[in-house]
Amino acid sequence: MAVLQMQRISITGLKKDRKQVLELIQRRGVIEIADSIEEDSVFQKRDASAAKSVLEKNTVAAREALEILESYAEEKKGLLDMLNGREELATEDYNAFSPKHDEVLRIAKRIVMLAKEIAENNAEILRLGTQIEMLSPWIPLDIPMNFKGTKYTSSFIGVLPQSWTLESIYEKLAEQTPLNVDIISTSEEQTCVFILCARDNADSVSEVLRSMGFSHPNTIYEKAPKEQLEALETLIEQSNSEIKTAKDEIISYQKDRNDIRFLHDYDSMRAEKYEVISRLLQSKKVFVLTGYIPEIESQSLSKDLNQRFDIAVEFENPSEEDDVPVILHNNGFSSPLEGIIESYSLPGKTDIDPTTAMSFFYYFLFGLMLSDAGYGAIITGACAFGLIKFKGKLEYSMKQTLKMYLFGGISTIFWGVMFGSYFGNIVDAVSGTFFGNTLTIPPLWFFPVNQPMRMLAFSMLIGIIHLITGLFLKFYMSIKQKEYAVAFFDVLFWIIIVLSSIVVAVSTDMVKDLLGLTFEIPAIISSVAGYLAIASAIGIILTNGRDSKNPVLRVFKGLYALYGITSYLSDILSYSRLLALGLATGIIATVINQMASMVGGGFGIIGIVLFIVIEIFGHSLNLAINALGTYVHTNRLQYVEFFGKFFEGGGRMFKPFMGHTKYYKFEEKTNNG
């Protein structure tokens, strides 16, 4: 249960070594850059945004090229490949990439350009296809669609709305003789016509056609429709050929996939480096870098830097006013839950790291809510397999997640055995359905389904212990900070009143009957608890308003503070969710077993197959839903009930200057081995 001690670091080096120094610091990833020194006439910051912008564009090109490669030449991956972390490479591999950088970048940009050509050709095919669709009704026309007539004739090529017959068209144009009408094609929506008339009658024919709803085609071609169709089909063939050529070229670059991945990480690291360069103070020959570093890393980094460069490295302890970042440091049992703490809030300056204290309750409550040995075995086995099979390859975050669920799974097995739950009552279901003799594995403690009030009492007991632990942590923190009034008046009085009130409550027949309690509390203990509750209540009333000079107002503030006892009752009742989720898991599992038994018995091989299918599907769904619910509610009990008693948070996460790479991580050999 610790927060790593941080130090302020100041590095002063020669400008000619700046690139190598920053790359080493970036690969080590142990310094958070801080702008703690002001510019002056000698040391100033340099704008490196242009170089950073170029590198960011390169990274985007590499990312787009990889996405394009994946769409045209998908890389085959196994189901468990997601557990494989980034490939670890040595510093030499990073340095060796520089000579081939420009060529790989050219390939990446070429892939992007080819994809653009494919998109343009696909758009062209769609456009040409639309033209063909518009042209298809005119195929029987054997003259160009832009034909206007001859010296003595005028032509009208266009569309009439709806379906027209030749007779109906001639009837409308009866007075406009001489003329010739040809119906090119007809449908319910339109009629395509070619009309030829004497040039002297063109205006009157046009007027009649306009009244009929006549319109010219949207697109006019200089060729006959059939010839134009052949030309459009030729263009589509050319576009398809260009698409195929581009696709083949893209696929040919799949051998360069890893180089493009390297380019992505290489230039993303360089872009981050130029971001830092913009924050450095520099003169003509010297640069200065300041920031924060964990104390345990300081000597190792200093030794590395001094061995390789002419450089000055200085350390000092931060002051109380400094906004120091926070790094949690815990043992293997508790560290998997550091992410849970970070999701809530990191410890502030006056807080302790709550990870260790929380971890015991977290795993305990997780297993108690899921409480099925079968489900716990699946979770434990799957996590253990991932940790062993992919040892050394897992990303840190994935490794911690698997460890968290591993410990949660072990706790689930324990509580499943205590409550006699093995995929619900699957032993009963299998033995009764297929062997005609029901066999039950008895619990080491009791069946919660049969004794729900006993489970409720146990859940509330766990809640009381959880809450009181939070109050004792607050008491410890107050004593450590020499806030003795807070420790005794605002914490100790509440511990006494909560515990003594519980003793008084469980001494009553009503509570004992409600919770099914069988033990008797001696009258003397109950009486002492009552007096302690009264004394602590008086203490709360008299001391919680101590900041007020008005004695009446002080008492009213104390009375209002005493009303907070209801929140403790609410918090304790919140732990009834332990009962609810534990029962839900077991009852749903039992229902699944009953459904499987109904179809499994009496149907021979088919019944056995159906039994297995229902069991696998049902329990998989039950495990997924209740494991998610268990995770959410376990977090809630920590965040609301537990942390609310002592933890303020507000700490700032340590964000070191490092390579935020996607595909590779670069190993920097240190003097620590």
PAZALO-456119 format. One record per residue: x, y, z of N, C-alpha, C in turn; residue in three letters. Coordinates in steps of 0.05 Angstrom, whole numbers, plus 5000, padded with zeros to 4 digits. Atoms other than C-alpha are relative to their C-alpha. Layout:
REM residues N
XYZXYZXYZALA
...
END
This chain:
REM residues 673
501749765000500050005000501850245000MET
498149785001504450554974499750164975ALA
499849825023505151144928503050064997VAL
497249975004512051194897500950295005LEU
498949734995516351774921501050114974GLN
499249865024517452274865502250205006MET
497949804998523352734853499850194975GLN
499749815023524253354810502749944987ARG
497650055014529453244756500650234981ILE
499149795019533453754716502349894984SER
497950105018537653544656501050234983ILE
498849805017542454014622502149864983THR
498250155018545953754560500750174976GLY
499249875024549353954496497949964978LEU
502150025020544754104438500649794979LYS
499250205020548653634392499149725010LYS
500850264989546553054439497049995005ASP
502949984993539253274444498449764989ARG
501550225012536552754396500449745014LYS
499450264987540052164428499050005029GLN
500949994972538452404499496949965001VAL
502950024999531052494484499049724992LEU
500850275008530551814449500549805023GLU
499550174977533751474509497950045022LEU
502049944980529051824557497349904992ILE
502650105010523151654513499749705002GLN
500150294998524850914511499949915029ARG
500250074971525850904586497350065012ARG
502749944992519151244597499750045030GLY
500249964971520551474669499950295008VAL
500049724994520452234664497550134989ILE
502249835010514352684660501150284997GLU
498949745006516353324627498250225013ILE
501549784987514453954665501450274993ALA
498949735007515254684645500350165025ASP
499749874974518054934710502050234999SER
498149785002523255434684499050204979ILE
501049805018521456094651502150074979GLU
498149925021524556334586501450265008GLU
498649754996529756884587501450084975ASP
498749915024534357234539501949804988SER
498150215010538956624533498549744993VAL
501450265004534456014541497150064991PHE
502649965011528256014498498949744988GLN
501250245013523355504469500050044970LYS
500050005029523555324395497549864990ARG
502450115012517455194353500749774982ASP
499550245016517754484326497449894988ALA
502750095009510454444304500149914971SER
500050085029512154404229501149724997ALA
498950275001516553794238498149795012ALA
501950174987511453484285497649944981LYS
502250035018505953604234500649804977SER
499150185022509853244179500049715010VAL
499950274989510952644224497349895006LEU
502850094995503652614244498649924974GLU
501150085026501752604170501149744991LYS
498850265006506552034160498649785015ASN
501350204983503351664217497249944990THR
502650045011496451774187500149844974VAL
499750155025498851524120500649705005ALA
499450284993501750894152497549865011ALA
502450124989495350774191497949944978ARG
501850045022491050854128500949774982GLU
498950215016495650404089499549725012ALA
500550264986495049854141497149924999LEU
502950065002487449914141499349904972GLU
500550085028487449864065501049724995ILE
498950275003492049254067498249795013LEU
501750194985487548924118497449954985GLU
502550035015481449034073500449834975SER
499550145025484748744011501749745004TYR
498450244994489548234042499949965030ALA
500550044971486748054110502049815012GLU
498150174986491847784158498649805018GLU
501350214984489747124189501050015028LYS
499449994972489347154264498449795015LYS
501350204984487746634316498250135020GLY
501949904980482346704369501450145023LEU
498649894977487446844423502250204994LEU
497949815007491947304384499750275013ASP
500449744986488847894420501650025025MET
498450004975492847674481503050054994LEU
497249945007499347764443500450305000ASN
499549724998502048434462501850094977GLY
498249895020506648874421502649845000ARG
497450145003512948544394502250185012GLU
497949854987518948744435502650004983GLU
497649975016525049004397502150155015LEU
497849864987531849244417500450284988ALA
499549735009534349954409501350004972THR
498650025026538649724350498049984977GLU
502150025022532349544310498850274994ASP
501149735004529650244321501950174984TYR
498149845015536050564297500549914972ASN
499550125027536650094237497850074981ALA
502249945018530050324209500450264984PHE
499649745012532451024191500649994970SER
499350005028535650844123497749914982PRO
502250095016529250504098497550165004LYS
502449854993524451014126498650124976HIS
501249875022523351404062498749814980ASP
501150205019522150784019497449895011GLU
502550104988517050504068497850214999VAL
502049795001513651174071498950034971LEU
500949995027513351183995498049784994ARG
501850235004510050493995497350065014ILE
502549944985504950714048498450214984ALA
501549805015503151334007499049894974LYS
500850125025502850913944497449835005ARG
502450164994497850443977497650175004ILE
502249814996493551033999499150114973VAL
500749895026493851313928498549794983MET
501350225015491950633898497149975010LEU
502750024989485950593945498350244991ALA
501549775010483951293923499249964971LYS
500650065028484451073850497749804998GLU
502250204999480050473866497350135006ILE
502449864993474950923899499050174977ALA
500849835022474951403840498949834977GLU
501050175021474150833790497349885007ASN
502650114992468450533831497950224997ASN
501949785004465151213830499350044971ALA
500349985029466251253755498249784990GLU
501750235009463050563746497150065008ILE
502849934992456950793785498950214982LEU
501049785017456451423743499449894972ARG
500550125027457151023678497649815001LEU
502350184997452150513704497450164999GLY
502449835000447151073716499450094971THR
500449925027448251313645498949784983GLN
501150235015447050613617497149955007ILE
502850044992440750553658498150214987GLU
501549795013438351223630499849964969MET
499850045029440451013559498449764991LEU
501250265008437250323559497350034986SER
502549985015430250563537500350094972PRO
499549895026433350883476501649824981TRP
498350175016437250293449498849954972ILE
501050055027432450163390500350244981PRO
499649775017433650873365502649984985LEU
497650055016438650823307501250264991ASP
498749745007440451563302500950135026ILE
499049874976444252013350497750155014PRO
502249874984439952303406500050304997MET
499949715004442253003388499150094972ASN
501049955027439152953318497850215002PHE
501949785000435353603305498250014975LYS
501650015025432553443236501850064976GLY
498649945025434353613164499450294992THR
500549735010433854233121497150075000LYS
502949955003426354153113498449875023TYR
501450144979424653753176501150075028THR
499149974972425053823252499349745015SER
500550254985425653243301499750075030SER
500449984971423453163373500549735012PHE
499350254986426852623414499850055030ILE
500449954971424352583485498149805012GLY
501650184983419752293537497350125006VAL
502749934992412252323549499449865026LEU
500650134974409852183620497949784996PRO
501950235000406051523631500249854973GLN
500050175023404351023577498250114978SER
501649905023402051263508500149794978TRP
500050165025399850883446500550184977THR
499449845024401651093376497550154991LEU
502549875008394251243361499450245017GLU
500749774983393451693422501950234995SER
498249785006399652083403499250144974ILE
500949895026397252173331497550165004TYR
502549864995390452383358500650285011GLU
499349744989393652943398501350194979LYS
498549845020397853163338498549994973LEU
501550045025392353063286500150244982ALA
500149755016392453793263502850084990GLU
497249925006400053803256501249844977GLN
499050165023400753403192501450184980THR
499250294998404953193158502149975023PRO
498050074980409152853213500149705002LEU
499650294996411852173233500749965030ASN
499650064972411651873303501049725003VAL
499050274993415851283327500249975030ASP
499750054971415150993397502549825004ILE
497450154997422250773417499649795022ILE
500650194978420050443483497850125017SER
502149904983414450483532499949845026THR
500450134973413050323606497850155014SER
502149874985408050513659500750285007GLU
499149744991412151113678500450204977GLU
499249825022414251393610499849874973GLN
500050095028414051343535502150154985THR
497949875015420251483494499250024970CYS
501049965028418551783425502050154983VAL
498549855020421852023362497950114980PHE
502049875017417552533323501450174980ILE
498849855022419352823255497750154986LEU
502149845013415253393225501350204981CYS
499049795017415853933173501050235017ALA
498849784984420254503196498050235004ARG
501949784997414554993184498149955023ASP
501850074979410354613235501349965028ASN
498550074976415854553288498950145025ALA
500949854976413255103334497349895010ASP
502750094991406054853335500249725011SER
499650274989408354133345501250015028VAL
498749974974412854353402498050095022SER
502049904981406954723435498149785009GLU
501750224993402554103432501449805018VAL
498450194984408053653459500450105028LEU
499649894973409254133516497449965017ARG
502550044985401854083535499749705008SER
500250284994402653323535502149925021MET
497950064980408453363585502649914988GLY
497650095014413953243534502550135013PHE
497549894990421153323559502349874986SER
497750115013427953223528501649835020HIS
498350164982432852703557501950185015PRO
498149854984437352943612502850014988ASN
497350015012443552723574499749954970THR
500150035029444452803500502749904990ILE
497550115011449652393462500250054970TYR
499649965029452652503394499949744984GLU
500150265013452551763379497249885003LYS
502550154997446751293368500149855026ALA
500050134973444550983434501549745001PRO
498650264999447150293416503050045000LYS
497249955001453950573397501050125027GLU
499349874974454051003460500149795022GLN
500050214980452250393502502649844999LEU
497550155003458150013474502450165010GLU
497949834990462650603489500150015031ALA
500250004971460150643561500949745012LEU
499250264990461149893571503049974997GLU
497150015002468249963545501450165022THR
498949844978469550513596499849855026LEU
500350164976466850063651502049785002ILE
497950215001471449503629502750125006GLU
497449874994477349993631500250065030GLN
499949944972475450213701500449755017SER
499750264985474749493725502849894997ASN
497350095004481449333694501950165018SER
498349834983484649923730499749935030GLU
500550084972481349703796501549745006ILE
498650264995484048993788503050045002LYS
497149945000491049263772500850135027THR
499449874974490749713834499849815023ALA
500350204978488249153879502349815000LYS
497750185001493648683855502550135010ASP
497649864990498949213869499850035030GLU
500349974970496049333939500749735013ILE
499550274988496148583953503049934999ILE
497250065002503348553929501750135022SER
498649864978505249023986499549885027TYR
500550124973502848564041502649905013GLN
497450084989510048334048501350235016LYS
498949774987511449044072498350085024ASP
501949934978506049034126501550075025ARG
498549954975510948984184501650254999ASN
498549755003515249544156498250245003ASP
501949774998509149994151499250035029ILE
500649994971507349814223502350145015ARG
497649874987514450004243500050294994PHE
500149725008513750654204498050155018LEU
502149874983507350814243501150065028HIS
499049964972510650714311502550185000ASP
497649845002517251024289499450304998TYR
500649715003514251684266498250105022ASP
501649914978509151704322501850075024SER
498049944978515051674372501550264993MET
498649765008518652204332498350255004ARG
501949774996512452654333499850075029ALA
500049944971512152584409502650135009GLU
497449884993519552754412500050304993LYS
500049725008518453394373498150175017TYR
501849864981512653574420501650085024GLU
498349944977517753534477502050224993VAL
498049805008522853934437498850285001ILE
501349744999517754494433499850115028SER
500249914972517654514509502750035014ARG
497349974988525154504521501050294999LEU
498649745001529055124539502749954987LEU
497650055015534855184490501550274994GLN
498349785009540655644476501349914974SER
498850085025545255604416501349735002LYS
498550254998549055004444499049825023LYS
500850144976545354774507496949985001VAL
502950034995538454504524499649925029PHE
500750064973534954434591497349865001VAL
502550154997529553924609499449975030LEU
500950044972525653904674497549835001THR
502350174997520453434701500049855026GLY
500250174976518652904752500849714993TYR
499250285004521552204760499749855026ILE
500150164976520351634809502749985013PRO
497450004986525851634861501549744995GLU
498750255004527250894849501349984972ILE
498950005027528951054776502250214996GLU
498349765004533151674787503049924996SER
497150065002540051374799500749844975GLN
499550165024539450864743500050174975SER
500149825023537451394692502450195000LEU
497749824998542851874717502549864991SER
497650155007548151334709500149954970LYS
500150055029545851164638500750254985ASP
499549745014545851894617502950095002LEU
497249914996552652054647502049824986ASN
498250185014555851434616500150064970GLN
500149975029553651624546500450284990ARG
499949725009553652384545501450175020PHE
499049794982556952994573497550165009ASP
502649904991550953194614499950055030ILE
500449944972548753474681497249925008ALA
502650094991543153124718499850065030VAL
500449924972540453404783497249915010GLU
502550084988535053164831499550165025PHE
500849884975531153494887497249915007GLU
502650084991525153334929498050224994ASN
502049795007518753694907499050145026PRO
501149854977515754224952497149935004SER
502850044994508854214983498250124979GLU
501749865019506354694930500149874972GLU
499850125026508554264871497749814995ASP
502150195009503253884832501349744991ASP
498450245005506753224837498249774989VAL
501750225010504052644795500249765018PRO
500350234982502151984827500549744985VAL
499750275010504551274814499549815023ILE
500650204980501650694853502049774998LEU
498150225000506250134874499149805021HIS
501050204982503449494904501149724993ASN
499050275005504948754909498349864979ASN
501350145021502648234859497149945006GLY
502850054993496148104897498350244996PHE
501649755001493848824900500350164975SER
499549825024496949144838498049964978SER
502050015022491648854790497750195004PRO
502349824995486649324823500850294999LEU
499249725002490749954812498450154979GLU
501649885020486750074749497250085010GLY
502649934987480350064791500250265015ILE
499549744985483350614835500250234980ILE
499649795020485451014774497450094987GLU
502549935013478550974744498350185018SER
501449834981475851294808501450265004TYR
498349764996481351784828502549915014SER
497550074987488551734847500250145027LEU
499749874973490551894920501050294998PRO
499049734998491252624936502350025020GLY
497649964983496852924978499649905029LYS
500550084972493452755044498949715002THR
501150275000490952065023502249795002ASP
498350235002494051385031499149844975ILE
500850175022494050874974498149795011ASP
502050194989487650474987500049724987PRO
500150245017489449914938500149745017THR
499750254984491749384989497549955017THR
502350034983486049515037497549924984ALA
502350065017481049494980500249724988MET
499750255015483948864947498849765015SER
501150234985482048385003497050004998PHE
503049985002474848635003499149954971PHE
500850025028474648674927499749714991TYR
500150285008476347944914498049855017TYR
501950134982472247724974497150054990PHE
502749935009465948094950499549904972LEU
500350105028467047894877499149705001PHE
500650284998467047154895497349955014GLY
502550044985461247234944497650064982LEU
502249945017456847554891499649804978MET
500250205021458347044837499549725012LEU
500350234982459046464886499149744986SER
500550265012459045864839502749884992ASP
497450125004464945384838500549944971ALA
499650065028463745184766500850254984GLY
499349755014463745904741502850105009TYR
497349924990469746054785502249854987GLY
497950175013473545464755500550094972ALA
499649905027472245724685501650254999ILE
498649744999474546424702502949965007ILE
497350054991480646174739501649864979THR
498650155020482545674686500750164976GLY
499549835023481746164629502250205005ALA
498049794993485846704664502849875004CYS
497450134995491246214686501249914973ALA
499150085026491745944615501250244985PHE
499049765013492546654587502750105012GLY
497649904986497846844639502449814994LEU
497850205005501946204627500749984971ILE
499550045029501046124552501350244987LYS
499049765012502546844536501950165018PHE
498149884981507646974591502250154984LYS
498049845014512347524568499050154976GLY
501149875024507747734511497750195007LYS
502349844993501948034548500750295005LEU
499749734992501248784553499450025030GLU
500249974972501649034624497150025009TYR
502849974992494349244627498449744997SER
501450255004491848584599500949805021MET
499050184980496348204647498750065027LYS
501249934975493548584706497049935001GLN
502850075001486448474683499649705004THR
500250294997487547724677500649925029LEU
499450074973490647704746497750085019LYS
502349924984484748094775497849794999MET
502250205003479747594747501049735010TYR
499050254989484347014768499449995030LEU
500550004971483947214841497050015006PHE
502950004997476547364833498849734995GLY
501050275006475546674803500649815023GLY
499350174977479146344861498150055023ILE
502049934979474646714910497349894993SER
502650115008468646494869499949705005THR
499950294994470745764874499649955030ILE
500250044971471545834949497150035010PHE
502849964991464546124959498149804987TRP
501750205012461545634910500149745016GLY
499850254984464245054952498650055027VAL
501349954974461845395016497049984998MET
502950005004454845464987498949774983PHE
500850245014454744804948498950064972GLY
501049935027453745124879502249934980SER
498350105021456944764820498550024974TYR
501849945022453845064757497149975009PHE
502650044988447745124801499949735014GLY
500250274989445444424818500449804978ASN
499750175024448244084756500549715008ILE
499550274991450443474796497349865005VAL
502750114996443143374817498749944974ASP
501350035026440743484746501049774984ALA
498850225016445542994713499349735012VAL
500550264986444742454765497149924999SER
502950065000437142514768499049944972GLY
501150035027436142564692501049744987THR
498950225015440842024667500649755016PHE
499450234983442041564726497749925019PHE
502350074984435341584761500350025030GLY
499549984971438441724829501350275005ASN
499049734996439242454850502250005021THR
497749974982446042604880500550305004LEU
499649714993447243264916502650035015THR
497549944985453943544937499350215021ILE
500849824979452643865005501950245002PRO
498349774996455344565020501749965025PRO
498450004976460944655069498750185022LEU
501249824980456745195102496949974998TRP
502950025002449445275078499250074972PHE
501149925025445045355017498650275003PHE
501249744998443446105009497150004991PRO
502750005011437145934969498149905022VAL
501750114978434445535029499950185025ASN
499949844976436646035081500750294992GLN
499349735010436246735049500550205022PRO
499649814978435647105116502749975013MET
497350054990441946785140502150134982ARG
498249885019445447015077499850315002MET
500349714997442547715086501550105025LEU
498649924976445247755157503049994996ALA
497150025006452047525133500950234982PHE
499449785018451948045077500250265015SER
499949754985450448605125502450005019MET
497650024983455948355172502450084984LEU
497849935017460848405115500050304994ILE
500249725004458249095100500950175023GLY
499249854976459249325171503149995003ILE
497150024999466449065171501350184979ILE
498949845021467749405105499950305007HIS
500349724993465050075128501750085024LEU
498349934976468550055196502950014993ILE
497249995010475049895160500650274988THR
499649735012474150535120500250215020GLY
499949804979472950935183502749985015LEU
497450034987479150645216502350114983PHE
498049885018483250845155499950305002LEU
500349714997480451545162501250095027LYS
498949944974482351535236503150004999PHE
497150025003489451305218501150244985TYR
499049775016490251855165499950265016MET
500249764984487852385213502150025021SER
497950004979492652175268502750064986ILE
497549975014498352145217500450304992LYS
499849715007496752865195499750185024GLN
500349854975496153075268497550165002LYS
502749884998488853255259498549845022GLU
501050164978487052975327497050055005TYR
502849944996480353335332498349854980ALA
501450145020478153035267499949705006VAL
499850284994480552345288498149915022ALA
501650094977476752325354497150094997PHE
502749895000470752775342498449914975PHE
501450065026469152625268500249714991ASP
499750285009471451905264499449805023VAL
500250194978472051555331497149995011LEU
502849994990465151785355498249844981PHE
501750145019462051505291500549705001TRP
499450294997465650835299498549895024ILE
501350094975462950785370497049994996ILE
502950005002455850985353499049794980ILE
500850205020455450525292500149725013VAL
499750274988458149915329498149965024LEU
501750044977454350035393497049994992SER
502850015010447750165355499449734988SER
500550275011448649505319499749805022ILE
500250184978449749145384497250025013VAL
502749964988443349455413497949894981VAL
502150095019439449295349499849705000ALA
500250305002441348555347499349885027VAL
500950104974439548505421497049985001SER
502950004999432248625404498949754987THR
501350245011427548045389499250044971ASP
501049955028424848375326502349964980MET
497750035019431748415292500949725000VAL
499150285000433647725315498149824985LYS
502050175015427247425288500250064970ASP
499849935028427947815223502349884986LEU
497650105012435047595210500549715007LEU
499750284993434246905240502449965018GLY
497750034983439647025293499249835024LEU
500650184978440046495348501650065025THR
498449944976445346775394498850215017PHE
501049814981443947185456502350195009GLU
498049804990447647825475499450055029ILE
500549954971448547895550498950285005PRO
501349754994444348445580502050225007ALA
498049804992450448795609501450124976ILE
498749905024453648845540498150184985ILE
502049835014447249115510499750275014SER
500349754985446649625565502450194996SER
497649845004453849855558500050124972VAL
500249915027452849905483498150234997ALA
501949795001446750335494501150265011GLY
498849764988450450815540502150124981TYR
497949905019456250855490498750144976LEU
501449875022451351015434499150275007ALA
501049744990448251575475502350195003ILE
497749824995455051845496501350094974ALA
498849915025457851845425498150184985SER
501949825013451352165399500350285012ALA
499649744987452252725450502650134991ILE
497549905009459452785430499950114972GLY
500349915027457552855357498550274999ILE
501649754999452353395374501750235010ILE
498549784987457253795416502550084984LEU
497449955013463453745371499850054970THR
500049975029461153735298499550284990ASN
500349725008459354465298502150185013GLY
498049864984465754675334501250244985ARG
498949775015467755155278498250255003ASP
501849774996461755595295500450125028SER
499749874975462456115350497450025015LYS
502749984988454956145362499349725012ASN
500550254987453355595414497449864990PRO
502550115010446155505389500449884973VAL
499550105027448355445317501849755001LEU
498250234997453754965340498449745006ARG
501650234993448554505371498349914976VAL
501650085024444054525309501749864979PHE
498250145019450054345265500649725009LYS
499550264989451453775312497649814996GLY
502450175004444253525308499849924971LEU
500150075029444553565232502049784993TYR
497950215005451053165233499149735010ALA
500950254989447852645277497949864982LEU
502050115019442352565225501449824979TYR
498450175018447952255183500049715007GLY
500150284993446851605221498249854980ILE
501750135020441451465169501549914975THR
498450075024446651455114501549745006SER
498750254994450350905151498149764998TYR
502050215003443950495154499649944970LEU
500350045029443150605079502349854988SER
497750135010450250395066500049705008ASP
500150284991449449755107498049844983ILE
502050145016443049585069500949964972LEU
499050035027446849685004501349724996SER
498650265002450549035019498149774996TYR
501950215007444148655009500349914971SER
499450085027446348644937501749754999ARG
498550254999451048094958498149765000LEU
502150215000444947674973498649984973LEU
501649995025441247894910501649874977ALA
498550115022446847744861500849715004LEU
499350284995448947104895497749824994GLY
502450165005441846834893499350004970LEU
500649995029440847074821501749804984ALA
498350195014446846684797499149715004THR
500850284994444746044832497349924989GLY
502750065009437346084815499949974970ILE
500050025029438446224741501449754991ILE
498650255007443545654738498249765005ALA
501850234994438445184770497849984980THR
502150005020433045394721501149894974VAL
498750115024437845254663500249695002ILE
499850284996439144564692497349864998ASN
502750125001431644424699499049994971GLN
500850005028430444634627501449784984MET
498550215014435944174603499049735007ALA
501050264991433243604645497449934987SER
502650055012426343684615500249884972MET
499650115028428943534544502149784999VAL
497850205001434743094564499149725006GLY
500950274992430942504595498049884980GLY
501950145016427441994552500250034970GLY
499749955029429942214484502649884989PHE
497650135009436241784478502250194994GLY
497749845008442142074441499250294995ILE
500949735006438142674417499650165026ILE
500449874974436242834489502650085013GLY
497449944989443442804511501350244986ILE
498849785015445643264455498650265007VAL
501549764993440043764471500750095028LEU
499249944972441843724545502650155000PHE
497449875000449043904530499950284987ILE
500249745013447144464482498850215018VAL
501449824982442344784532501950085023ILE
498249944978447444724588502250194992GLU
497749835009453145034548499050284994ILE
501049735007449045604520498950155024PHE
501249874977445145744583502150095021GLY
498049934980451045734631502050214990HIS
498349795012455346144583498750275003SER
501549744998450046684581499850095029LEU
500349934972448946654656502750105012ASN
497349924990456446704670500750284990LEU
499349745012457347294622498450225014ALA
501749794989451447694650500750055029ILE
499649964971452747564724502950085006ASN
497249904996460347654718500150304995ALA
500049725005459048334688498650155023LEU
501349874977454048504743501650005025GLY
498250024976458848254796502250214999THR
497849805004464448694768498950295006TYR
501149734997459949314766499350055030VAL
501049954973456949224836502349985020HIS
497750004982463649044868501450274999THR
498849745002466449694841498350215015ASN
501849804987460350074866500449995031ARG
499650024971461249804937502650135009LEU
497549874993468450054936499850304997GLN
500049725007467150724904498150165019TYR
502149844985460850934943500349955030VAL
500150064971460750565010502750025013GLU
497450024987468150445024501650264997PHE
498449765004471751034992498750255013PHE
501449774989466351515017500750055029GLY
499449974971468851405089502750125005LYS
497349904994476051615081501550114976PHE
498349945024478551715009498950254986PHE
500849755013478452404979500950014970GLU
499050005027482652294916500950274990GLY
499149755012484552844868502850004991GLY
497350015009491452604852500250004969GLY
499649985029494352704782501749774990ARG
498650245010496552104741502750084988MET
497449975011503852044723499949944970PHE
500150035029504452154647502850044989LYS
497249975008511652014627500250044970PRO
499349975028514852204561500949724991PHE
499450285009514851524526498849964972MET
501050065026513351204460497349865002GLY
502750125000505851084455499649854974HIS
500050155025506650564401497749805000THR
502250185003501450084374500949714994LYS
499250275010505349504344502649905013TYR
497450084989512349494375500750155025TYR
498949864977515649654440503049965000LYS
497150015003523049804444501349985027PHE
498750064975527249514499502550175003GLU
497649844993532349984531501449865022GLU
498450144980537649594568501150215020LYS
499249814980539049934634502249885017THR
497950094983544449884686498949825022ASN
501150184980539549524731499649724990ASN
500350265012539448934683497449974986GLY
END
